[in-house]
Amino acid sequence: MEMKEFPSNGAKLHDYEAFIAIVDAGNLTRAAANLRRSLQSVSRSLAALEALLGVVLIRRTTRTSQPTEAGLAFHQRVSASFREIALAEADLSDTSGTLRGTLCVAGSAFFVGHHVVPIIRDFSLQHPGVKFDLRISEEFTEPTRAGVDLMIRSGPLPPSPMKSRSGSCILHGSFSQASTILSFIFDGS
């Protein structure tokens, strides 16, 4: 079976990626930063996708970018497809049994510098295929909106639909405990 142009309407994958990032980040500027693309590039991708589909996906203001009802429905389906692609890629590359991938970790400067960086350094020696994207911030943001896999915060958290767990085993535990936690994040076991 011959595969035609993907996707069939001629949209570019980076246009879909930009759309997903905008919805997840809440505005174009953060989406561009998360994608490491220029604001103009992300804006052009969104405009091209909306023009191609003939529908407004994002309602833009000077400070926020809110998905329309159609945009939310489209985001659900498209982001699920991108997750499936990432899982398929992971399945192909996971034949060696080694951990691979990038883990985006956010936390306060003090905590990350004093507790996370030493653990990452040791973990990276055992698992060189794992890369870390460290984000230093003192304010709490929703991890999914910030594009973060693991957010470490101390103190009370604001109301959120996200689940939280005590991280005291990382702070007070041994390297093997921290290594187990990081392994769990990567392979779920």
One Martini backbone bead per residue (centre of mass of N, CA, C, O) as a GRO file, in nm:
protein
  189
    1MET     BB    1   0.094   0.038   0.025
    2GLU     BB    2   0.062   0.363  -0.054
    3MET     BB    3   0.185   0.660   0.078
    4LYS     BB    4   0.080   0.953   0.127
    5GLU     BB    5   0.066   1.243   0.220
    6PHE     BB    6   0.166   1.370   0.539
    7PRO     BB    7  -0.086   1.484   0.575
    8SER     BB    8  -0.345   1.490   0.343
    9ASN     BB    9  -0.367   1.828   0.351
   10GLY     BB   10  -0.046   1.943   0.385
   11ALA     BB   11   0.038   1.961   0.657
   12LYS     BB   12   0.265   2.028   0.900
   13LEU     BB   13   0.397   1.898   1.180
   14HIS     BB   14   0.493   2.176   1.306
   15ASP     BB   15   0.205   2.289   1.319
   16TYR     BB   16   0.090   2.091   1.522
   17GLU     BB   17   0.303   2.137   1.739
   18ALA     BB   18   0.233   2.433   1.784
   19PHE     BB   19  -0.058   2.399   1.868
   20ILE     BB   20  -0.010   2.222   2.114
   21ALA     BB   21   0.179   2.423   2.263
   22ILE     BB   22  -0.023   2.653   2.292
   23VAL     BB   23  -0.231   2.509   2.462
   24ASP     BB   24  -0.036   2.412   2.688
   25ALA     BB   25   0.089   2.713   2.752
   26GLY     BB   26  -0.137   2.964   2.673
   27ASN     BB   27   0.090   3.081   2.470
   28LEU     BB   28   0.309   3.175   2.223
   29THR     BB   29   0.568   3.239   2.380
   30ARG     BB   30   0.590   2.973   2.542
   31ALA     BB   31   0.576   2.785   2.302
   32ALA     BB   32   0.831   2.886   2.164
   33ALA     BB   33   1.022   2.820   2.397
   34ASN     BB   34   0.956   2.513   2.416
   35LEU     BB   35   1.041   2.473   2.097
   36ARG     BB   36   1.272   2.660   2.003
   37ARG     BB   37   1.117   2.905   1.869
   38SER     BB   38   0.988   3.147   1.715
   39LEU     BB   39   0.717   3.342   1.734
   40GLN     BB   40   0.671   3.368   1.427
   41SER     BB   41   0.674   3.065   1.361
   42VAL     BB   42   0.434   2.983   1.538
   43SER     BB   43   0.229   3.179   1.416
   44ARG     BB   44   0.249   3.068   1.125
   45SER     BB   45   0.162   2.780   1.188
   46LEU     BB   46  -0.119   2.849   1.292
   47ALA     BB   47  -0.221   3.001   1.043
   48ALA     BB   48  -0.183   2.767   0.843
   49LEU     BB   49  -0.369   2.564   0.983
   50GLU     BB   50  -0.627   2.735   0.985
   51ALA     BB   51  -0.638   2.779   0.679
   52LEU     BB   52  -0.647   2.479   0.597
   53LEU     BB   53  -0.907   2.409   0.786
   54GLY     BB   54  -1.112   2.661   0.823
   55VAL     BB   55  -1.037   2.728   1.136
   56VAL     BB   56  -1.060   2.841   1.458
   57LEU     BB   57  -0.845   2.746   1.731
   58ILE     BB   58  -0.741   3.037   1.832
   59ARG     BB   59  -0.780   3.282   2.079
   60ARG     BB   60  -0.643   3.603   2.064
   61THR     BB   61  -0.440   3.792   2.278
   62THR     BB   62  -0.197   3.974   2.433
   63ARG     BB   63  -0.171   3.727   2.671
   64THR     BB   64  -0.354   3.507   2.532
   65SER     BB   65  -0.443   3.157   2.433
   66GLN     BB   66  -0.754   3.034   2.338
   67PRO     BB   67  -0.934   2.775   2.282
   68THR     BB   68  -1.160   2.662   2.106
   69GLU     BB   69  -1.381   2.423   2.079
   70ALA     BB   70  -1.244   2.307   1.828
   71GLY     BB   71  -0.956   2.319   1.946
   72LEU     BB   72  -0.996   2.120   2.178
   73ALA     BB   73  -1.080   1.876   2.011
   74PHE     BB   74  -0.830   1.875   1.829
   75HIS     BB   75  -0.616   1.849   2.053
   76GLN     BB   76  -0.692   1.574   2.159
   77ARG     BB   77  -0.634   1.416   1.894
   78VAL     BB   78  -0.348   1.520   1.818
   79SER     BB   79  -0.198   1.461   2.085
   80ALA     BB   80  -0.255   1.158   2.080
   81SER     BB   81  -0.099   1.106   1.818
   82PHE     BB   82   0.178   1.206   1.920
   83ARG     BB   83   0.202   1.000   2.148
   84GLU     BB   84   0.198   0.752   1.964
   85ILE     BB   85   0.452   0.822   1.810
   86ALA     BB   86   0.641   0.827   2.056
   87LEU     BB   87   0.587   0.531   2.135
   88ALA     BB   88   0.683   0.403   1.870
   89GLU     BB   89   0.970   0.512   1.889
   90ALA     BB   90   1.036   0.383   2.162
   91ASP     BB   91   0.997   0.089   2.073
   92LEU     BB   92   1.227   0.092   1.862
   93SER     BB   93   1.461   0.205   2.071
   94ASP     BB   94   1.396  -0.032   2.311
   95THR     BB   95   1.594  -0.294   2.254
   96SER     BB   96   1.837  -0.254   2.477
   97GLY     BB   97   1.718  -0.151   2.774
   98THR     BB   98   1.777   0.139   2.771
   99LEU     BB   99   1.772   0.452   2.872
  100ARG     BB  100   1.567   0.708   2.708
  101GLY     BB  101   1.568   1.059   2.688
  102THR     BB  102   1.367   1.334   2.809
  103LEU     BB  103   1.374   1.527   3.114
  104CYS     BB  104   1.160   1.759   3.258
  105VAL     BB  105   1.280   1.975   3.519
  106ALA     BB  106   1.131   2.148   3.795
  107GLY     BB  107   1.262   2.417   4.011
  108SER     BB  108   1.428   2.544   4.244
  109ALA     BB  109   1.738   2.660   4.268
  110PHE     BB  110   1.819   2.529   4.532
  111PHE     BB  111   1.713   2.240   4.495
  112VAL     BB  112   1.840   2.172   4.225
  113GLY     BB  113   2.138   2.241   4.297
  114HIS     BB  114   2.154   2.052   4.571
  115HIS     BB  115   1.976   1.776   4.470
  116VAL     BB  116   1.938   1.717   4.159
  117VAL     BB  117   2.214   1.743   4.018
  118PRO     BB  118   2.365   1.510   4.165
  119ILE     BB  119   2.168   1.289   4.072
  120ILE     BB  120   2.197   1.333   3.769
  121ARG     BB  121   2.495   1.282   3.746
  122ASP     BB  122   2.484   0.986   3.844
  123PHE     BB  123   2.264   0.883   3.651
  124SER     BB  124   2.416   0.955   3.381
  125LEU     BB  125   2.643   0.745   3.414
  126GLN     BB  126   2.433   0.497   3.390
  127HIS     BB  127   2.242   0.691   3.174
  128PRO     BB  128   2.337   0.837   2.880
  129GLY     BB  129   2.043   0.847   2.725
  130VAL     BB  130   1.979   1.066   2.936
  131LYS     BB  131   1.813   1.372   2.935
  132PHE     BB  132   1.816   1.712   3.068
  133ASP     BB  133   1.560   1.961   3.148
  134LEU     BB  134   1.620   2.246   3.323
  135ARG     BB  135   1.390   2.437   3.536
  136ILE     BB  136   1.398   2.756   3.675
  137SER     BB  137   1.157   2.819   3.944
  138GLU     BB  138   0.949   2.984   4.194
  139GLU     BB  139   0.694   2.920   4.041
  140PHE     BB  140   0.378   2.796   3.999
  141THR     BB  141   0.295   2.561   3.746
  142GLU     BB  142   0.157   2.383   3.524
  143PRO     BB  143   0.319   2.121   3.390
  144THR     BB  144   0.165   2.097   3.117
  145ARG     BB  145   0.191   2.399   3.038
  146ALA     BB  146   0.521   2.388   3.073
  147GLY     BB  147   0.642   2.109   2.976
  148VAL     BB  148   0.654   1.912   3.234
  149ASP     BB  149   0.737   1.611   3.401
  150LEU     BB  150   0.889   1.738   3.665
  151MET     BB  151   0.784   1.885   3.976
  152ILE     BB  152   0.957   2.070   4.230
  153ARG     BB  153   0.812   2.132   4.551
  154SER     BB  154   0.764   2.338   4.833
  155GLY     BB  155   0.499   2.317   5.005
  156PRO     BB  156   0.216   2.449   4.932
  157LEU     BB  157  -0.034   2.394   4.701
  158PRO     BB  158  -0.223   2.483   4.474
  159PRO     BB  159  -0.490   2.437   4.319
  160SER     BB  160  -0.513   2.107   4.154
  161PRO     BB  161  -0.541   1.828   3.931
  162MET     BB  162  -0.284   1.740   4.027
  163LYS     BB  163  -0.055   1.516   4.137
  164SER     BB  164   0.109   1.441   4.451
  165ARG     BB  165   0.435   1.388   4.607
  166SER     BB  166   0.662   1.291   4.810
  167GLY     BB  167   1.028   1.383   4.800
  168SER     BB  168   1.203   1.282   5.051
  169CYS     BB  169   1.375   1.050   4.920
  170ILE     BB  170   1.557   1.243   4.763
  171LEU     BB  171   1.663   1.423   4.994
  172HIS     BB  172   1.716   1.164   5.215
  173GLY     BB  173   1.817   0.965   5.025
  174SER     BB  174   1.952   0.759   4.814
  175PHE     BB  175   2.066   0.696   4.506
  176SER     BB  176   1.895   0.441   4.457
  177GLN     BB  177   1.624   0.579   4.500
  178ALA     BB  178   1.653   0.795   4.280
  179SER     BB  179   1.703   0.597   4.048
  180THR     BB  180   1.429   0.457   4.073
  181ILE     BB  181   1.258   0.702   4.013
  182LEU     BB  182   1.376   0.764   3.733
  183SER     BB  183   1.312   0.487   3.613
  184PHE     BB  184   1.006   0.509   3.648
  185ILE     BB  185   0.965   0.751   3.463
  186PHE     BB  186   1.074   0.600   3.203
  187ASP     BB  187   0.943   0.277   3.247
  188GLY     BB  188   0.722   0.222   3.489
  189SER     BB  189   0.891   0.016   3.718
   0.00000   0.00000   0.00000
